[in-house]
Amino acid sequence: MAETKKIRIQYYRSAISTPTKHKLIVKGLGFTRLNQIVERVDTEPTRGMVKAIPHLVRILENQA
């Protein structure tokens, strides 16, 4: 079976004074608190969401 690629994302800057659209993207990625790290399937929609808010999240290197 082919293993699905994962991407680890960290929410490291607050979305308090950002546009509503950015807040919805943060929530859509599954973040509930600052400095939280989530693992998502590496797909085009996920990459697009991360690309829309690069000032709020960072991609972490996978440690294999």
Residue frames relative to the residue before (quaternion, step in Angstrom):
aa qw qx qy qz dx dy dz
M 1.0000 0.0000 0.0000 0.0000 0.00 0.00 0.00
A 0.4443 -0.6780 0.5154 0.2781 3.53 -1.07 0.72
E 0.3681 -0.7282 0.5379 0.2120 3.53 -0.86 0.98
T 0.3946 -0.7155 0.5181 0.2527 3.59 -0.86 0.93
K 0.4368 -0.6956 0.5056 0.2642 3.55 -0.95 0.88
K 0.1978 -0.7721 0.5968 0.0922 3.53 -1.07 0.84
I 0.1818 -0.7473 0.6277 0.1202 3.53 -1.27 0.47
R 0.2339 -0.7608 0.5907 0.1324 3.59 -0.91 0.94
I 0.0604 -0.8068 0.5870 -0.0292 3.54 -0.76 1.12
Q 0.1651 -0.7762 0.6021 0.0876 3.57 -1.01 0.86
Y 0.2992 -0.7218 0.6024 0.1632 3.54 -1.02 0.95
Y 0.0445 0.8712 -0.4831 0.0752 3.58 -0.15 1.26
R 0.7422 0.2870 -0.2262 0.5618 3.62 1.21 -0.07
S 0.5296 -0.6678 0.4315 0.2957 3.54 -0.97 0.88
A 0.3369 -0.7454 0.5470 0.1781 3.55 -1.12 0.74
I 0.2622 0.8164 -0.4867 0.1670 3.58 1.23 0.33
S 0.8181 0.2243 -0.1175 0.5163 3.63 0.67 -0.99
T 0.4586 0.6665 -0.4585 0.3678 3.57 1.09 0.70
P 0.6492 -0.5095 0.3736 0.4236 3.60 -1.20 0.28
T 0.6615 -0.5266 0.3699 0.3851 3.56 -1.20 0.55
K 0.6117 0.5639 -0.3477 0.4324 3.58 1.01 -0.76
H 0.6572 0.5009 -0.3097 0.4705 3.60 0.99 -0.81
K 0.6307 0.5284 -0.3313 0.4618 3.59 1.01 -0.76
L 0.6561 0.5071 -0.3076 0.4667 3.58 1.02 -0.79
I 0.6275 0.5224 -0.3374 0.4685 3.58 1.06 -0.68
V 0.6266 0.5277 -0.3324 0.4673 3.59 0.99 -0.84
K 0.6740 0.4815 -0.2863 0.4816 3.58 0.93 -0.89
G 0.6460 0.5396 -0.3081 0.4435 3.58 1.03 -0.79
L 0.6515 0.4957 -0.3091 0.4841 3.56 1.15 -0.59
G 0.5639 -0.6455 0.3566 0.3719 3.58 1.29 -0.15
F 0.4553 0.6867 -0.4610 0.3297 3.59 1.19 0.29
T 0.1130 -0.7998 0.5868 0.0557 3.55 -1.02 0.84
R 0.8013 0.0953 -0.0589 0.5876 3.60 1.21 -0.35
L 0.6413 -0.5467 0.3947 0.3663 3.52 -1.29 0.47
N 0.8226 0.2089 -0.2043 0.4878 3.58 -1.17 0.73
Q 0.4116 0.6963 -0.4787 0.3415 3.58 1.20 0.40
I 0.2034 -0.7584 0.6085 0.1151 3.56 -1.09 0.75
V 0.0452 -0.7892 0.6125 0.0025 3.57 -0.86 1.01
E 0.2674 -0.7348 0.6000 0.1691 3.54 -1.24 0.49
R 0.0245 -0.8055 0.5904 -0.0447 3.54 -0.70 1.14
V 0.5720 -0.5522 0.4656 0.3888 3.56 -1.25 0.40
D 0.4157 -0.7298 0.4959 0.2205 3.57 -0.89 1.01
T 0.1937 0.7711 -0.5722 0.2010 3.55 -0.03 1.37
E 0.6922 -0.4730 0.3457 0.4215 3.57 -1.28 0.22
P 0.6631 0.4928 -0.3376 0.4511 3.67 0.84 -0.79
T 0.6432 0.5130 -0.3239 0.4671 3.59 1.01 -0.78
R 0.6514 0.5085 -0.3075 0.4717 3.58 0.95 -0.88
G 0.6414 0.5291 -0.3197 0.4545 3.58 1.05 -0.75
M 0.6352 0.5214 -0.3229 0.4695 3.57 1.04 -0.76
V 0.6603 0.4945 -0.3012 0.4782 3.57 0.96 -0.89
K 0.6523 0.5267 -0.3097 0.4485 3.58 1.00 -0.82
A 0.6411 0.5409 -0.3204 0.4401 3.60 1.14 -0.60
I 0.7975 0.2025 -0.1054 0.5585 3.60 1.15 -0.54
P 0.0845 0.8423 -0.5293 0.0574 3.63 0.74 0.97
H 0.6248 0.5474 -0.3321 0.4469 3.59 1.22 -0.40
L 0.7105 0.4338 -0.2552 0.4917 3.62 1.26 -0.18
V 0.7901 0.2257 -0.1103 0.5591 3.59 1.10 -0.61
R 0.1457 -0.7628 0.6174 0.1252 3.55 -1.30 0.30
I 0.4078 -0.6852 0.5503 0.2475 3.52 -1.17 0.68
L 0.2557 -0.7726 0.5674 0.1257 3.55 -0.83 1.05
E 0.4991 -0.6398 0.4938 0.3127 3.54 -1.10 0.68
N 0.4409 -0.6822 0.5152 0.2736 3.55 -0.98 0.85
Q 0.2222 -0.7666 0.5892 0.1256 3.55 -0.97 0.88
A 0.0933 -0.8320 0.5468 0.0022 3.50 -0.30 1.29
